[in-house]
Amino acid sequence: MRGKHIILGITGGIAAYKSASLARLFVKAGAEVQVVMTPSAKEFITPVTMSALTGKPVVSEFFTANTGEWHSHVDLGLWADAMVIAPATASSIAKMAHGVADNMLITTYLSAKAPVFIAPAMDLDMMAHPSTAANLELLRSYGNHIIEPAEGELASHLVGKGRMEEPERIFDVLYRFFNDTDELAGKKILITAGPTYEAIDPVRFIGNYSTGKMGFAIADAAASRGADVTVVSGPVDVKPSHPDVKVVKVESARQMLSECERLFPEVSAAIFSAAVADYAPAKPERSKIKRENSDFRSLELVKNPDIAATLSGQKRPDQLTVGFALETDNETVNAMHKLQKKNLDLIVLNSLRDKGAGFGCDTNKVSIYSTRGLIADLPLKSKQECARDIISILSKYDPYTH
């Protein structure tokens, strides 16, 4: 993406705050970013913020009031290698679809010669309205790329589709467009994610604090590189951002193993990021254990199957397996022991002693090892960035040189 010219259009919606992160991702990747804002967008995020992030003055009006300097939408349209409108409100989408050129952003869009990527953001009723659907379909017919919004809590505090896609996902779409990074095209990848719940009775379980964020970030990163990805996930709220990621939901370790055994023979690589419970109750009760009717003082446990070890023991020479190690002490020694004991090709180590790493965080700090030793020691970064690094290393991994 280095040296590419990107117009970042921002319209007047609450999701405009995400545009700052998106601009920063583009700039960090080496792109030149010119922000064009609608007048109402300035009510949500300031031009000063966007100018500081991009190093360029923000364009909003047709001319600068105090100097009379004209801002040529034609020149901008010729300059750009891509135009991204994020967020795109229902109003701006309607104007783009029907050529209502009443602000600098819409005239720039109408003059753009490069591909245009549109990330809608609005409340669920507006998103579902037939007029919005028709306008988006019209924009698609013109050749625009629509980055579908996600489902989640909206500004109205209602929950539904209309939440602007996350900046990291939008960045991935553009990165893939410019780089055609399909080095994993045709590869099938299996990923486990989240915790497992081991039933004590119908309402109680043994579990852990895993949220599944890291596993689903890896799934999105792999899919963005062209891989055919299936996630076998324990009970989590997180969902993949990439539309092509398939998800199989399970609860217990034995259910997860069963699904993984079904899928494993067809995959090129398996990444075991799930926090699988080591033990399960030996005899789960069929009915809820009543406190007043029970002298329940101890719980008999049995070992759960080791999913990573089981499948790595079955792998063919053309299959790679990657494990995760979350450690609290003797981190490297314990991770290398796990790598060798489970017959893994790679292991991703993180430590609970590192602030910002581990369960529940949006960031992670990892080190990646092969049987030959350390491959990469990555600094603290978002789980999406960390996932992209893990997939980049996996895609280039050669057991004879690593």
N, C-alpha and C positions, 0 to 999 in steps of 0.2 A: 504493500500500500504506500510505500515511500514515494514521495513526489507526486502523488495523485491529488487532484483538485476536487474538493467536495463542497457543495453548497448544502448547508444544514438549515432547512427552513423550520421555523418554530411558530406555531399558531397559539391562540389564546386559550389554553386549557391547563388544568392543574398539573398535568403530567409534564409541563414544560420544565419542571425542576430536573427531570431525568435527562434533559438535553445537555445539561452541563457535563454529566458523566459520559454521555455519548461523544461530545466534542473532545473531551480529554482522551478517550480511547483512540479516536482518529488521529489526534495530534501525536500521541505516544507512538503510534504505528508509523509516523513519518509523513502523514498527509497534511496538505494545506487545507484549512477549513475556513470558509466564508459563511458567516451566519447572516441569514435574512429573516427578520422578524415581522410579524404583523403588528399593527399598533396595539392590539389587545394583548399580545403575548408579553409586552413590556409590563403589564400589570401582574404577571406571574413570576418572571425572572428578569433581572435587569440587563440591559446591554453592556454595562460595565463588567458584569460577571462573565458574560460570553466573550467579550473582547479580551479580557485578561487570560482566559483559557486558550483562545485561538491565536492571539497576537495580531488580530486584524480588527479594524473598526467594524462595528455591526451596521448593516444596512437595514433601514426600516422605511424611510420615506423616499419619494422620488428624487428629492434634492435636499441638500443641506441648507437649512433656513438662513443661517447667518452668512453664508458665502455664496449661496446660489449654485453650488456644485451639483451637477446632474449625475445621478446614479443610473448607469445604463444597464437595464435588465437584459438587453441584447448581448452586451459584452460579457455579463455574468453567465448567460446561457452558453456562450461559446467557450468560456474559460473552463467550465466544469467538466470533470470526467464522470461525475455522478451527482445527483441531487437527492437528498434525503429529507423528507418532511416528517418530523417527529417532535411533538405530537401533531397529528392532523385531526382537527375537530370536524364535526358534522358540517358546520358552516363552510369551512375551507374546502372540504371534499366536494360539496355541492358546487362551489364556485369553480374549482378546477374542472369538474365534470362538464360544466356548461359555459366555461370561458368568461366568467364574470371577473374582469380584470380591474378590480377597484382598489388593489393595494400592491405594494412592491413584490410581495411574495408570489402572488398569483401571476403577475406579468412576467416574473422571472421563470416560473413554471412553464408558462406558455411559450417562452423563448428558449427553453432548455433543449439542447441537441443530444445531451447524454441521457442514459437511462435514469428513470425517476423511481425512487422507493418511497412508499407511503405507509406510515405506521399510524393507523387510526387510534383515537383515544376519546372516549365519551361514555356517558351513562348507558346502562344496558338497554333501556327502552329506546333511546336514540339509535343505538347500534342495531337493534332488532327491527327498526322501522323500515317498511318497504321502500321508502324514498332513499334512505341511506344505502340499503342493499343494492338498489338500482344504480345509484351513483357510483358505488364501488365497482359494480359490474361494468359500467360504462368506462371507468378509468382503466380497468383491466383490458378492455377491448382496444384501448388506445396504446397498449403495450406497457403500461405502468406495472411495477411490481408492488403488490400489496402484502405488507408484513402483518399478518392477522393479529389482532389484539388477544390478550390472554384473559382467562377468567380469574376473578378475585374480588376483593373488596374495593369499591369505587368511592369517588368523592362524596357520593350521596349516602355512603355507608351501606348501600345495598350490595349484594354479591351477585356477580354475573359476568358476561363477556363484555369487554369494553376497555379493559385496563391495558394501557400502552405496553407493548412488549418491552422486556428489559433491555437496557442499553447494550449489554454484552451479547445478547442474541441478535440485535440489529447490527452490531459491529460484525458478528460472525457472517451474517448474510452478505454484507459488503465485502468482507475479507475474502470470502469464497468467490464472489463475483469477480473481483480483481485478480485473484491468484489461481482460480480454478483448482483449488486444493482438494482434489478427489483421489489422493493417494491411497485411501482406504476403500475406494469404490469396488464393489463386488465382495468385500470382506464382511463376514458376519461376526458380530461381537456380542458376547453375553456378559452382562454386568449384574452383580447382586448389590442391593442397596437397602439401607434402613436397618431396623432391629428385627429380631424375631420375638414373638410373644409365645410363651410356653404356659399352657393353661393349668391352673391349680383347680379351678372349678369354673362354671360358666361366666363368672364375673371377675375373677382374679387371675393374674398371670405373673410369671417371671419375665422381666424385660430389661431394657436399658435405655439410655438417653439419646440414642442415635436418631437423627432427623432425616437421613437419606439425602441431604443436600449435596454431599460430595459425589455420591454415586450417580445422581441424576445430572449433575454438572458434567461428569465424565461422559455420560450418555449423550448429552447435547453436543459436547465437543467432538465425539466420535462421529455422530450423525452429520455434523456440519462438514466433516471431511469425506463424506460419501459412504460411510459404513452403514450396513443394515444392522441396527441395534435393537436388542431386546433386553429389558431390565426385569429381573425377578426381584420384586420388592416386598419387604415386610410392611407392616402397618405404618404409613407415613401420610402427611398431608401434602407434601411437595409433589409437583407434577413436572414432566419434561417440558421445556420450552420448544424444542424442535418437534415439528408436527409428525416426523417420520419415526420417532422413537416408539417402540411397542412396549407395553408394560403388562406383566403378569403379576397379579397380587396374591400374596400368600400370608400366612400368619406364623406358623411354626417352622423350626429348623428342618424337620423331616419333610414338610411340604415344600420348602425351598429346595432341598436336595432333590426331591422327586422331579420338580420342574426343571432344575438344572441338568439332571441326568437325561431328561427328554431332549433338551436343546443342545447339549454339549457336543454330540457327534458331528453337528453341522457347522460349528463355528470355527473361525480362525484363531480367535483369542477369547479368553474369559478373564474378567477382572472382578475379583472378589472383594468388594468394598463394604459388604454388609457386616454389621456387628451381630454375628450369630450368637445366641445364648449357648454357653458351654454345657449347661445342664437343663433338664426338664423334670417336672414332677413324675415320679414313677407311675402313680395311679391317679390321674386327674378325676375329681369327683364329678358325677353327672348332674348333681344338684348343688345349689349354693350351700356352702358350709355355714351353718347358723352358729353364731357365737354362743348363744344361750344353751344350745343343745349339743355342744361339742367341747371336748377336752383337747382341742387341736393345739399341740405344743411343738411338734416337729414335722418336718416335711422330708420324705424320702425322695432323693434325686437320683436320676440316671444320666449318664453322659449322652450328649447329643452327637450325631455324626459330624465329623469334620468335613465340611463341604469342599473347601479348597484342597485339602489333602486327598480326599476321595477322587475328585475329578482330575487333579494333577497326576494321580497315579494311573489314570486311564488315558492320558493324552498321547496323541500321535506325534511324530517328529515335526509335523507341519503346524502344530498348535502351540500357542503361547498361553501361559497362565501367569496372572499378576495378583499378588496378595497385598493386604494392608496390615500394618502393625501399629496399634495405638499403645504406646508404652508410657510408663511413669518413672522407670529407673533402668539402668543398664541398657539403654535404648538400642544402640547399635548391635551389641552382643545378642540381645533377645531377638531382634529383627533378622539377623543373619542366621540364627539358629532356626527360626521359623521358616525362612527361605529354603534352607537345605532339608529340613525335616519334612516339609510338605511338597518337595520337588517342584518349587515354583521357579519361573524364569526371572521374574522381577518382584521386588517388594517395595511398597511405599510406606515409609516410616514417618509417623508424627508423634510428638510427645505432648502429654498434658502439661508438662512444665513450661512449654512455649505459650506465652500469652497470645490469644487469638486463634489457637489451634484446637482441634478436637470437636466434640459433640456440640451441636447447637450454634456454632459460630458461622458467620458468613465469610470468614477468612480461613486460611490454612497455611501452615509452614511444614514442608515435607522434604525428606531426603529419599532418593530412589537408589536402590542397590540391585546389582545382579550377583551371581555367584562369584564374580571376579572382584567385587567390591563396589565402592561408591561410583554412581554414574552422574548424579546431579544432586546438588544441595540448594534447594530453592528458597528464596526469602519469603517472608509473609506477604501474601497477596490474596485477592478474592478467590473463592473456590472456583469460579468460572475461569479465571486466568490460570489457576493451578491445574485445573482439568485440561485446559488446552496444552499446557506443558507436558502433562502426563501422556496425553494422546500423541503429541509430537515425538516424544521419546519412544513410545511403543511402536509408532509407525516406522521408525528408523532402526529399531532394535535388531541387532545381529548377534546371535549367541556366540559366534566365533571371535568377535572383536570386542564385545562388551563383557 
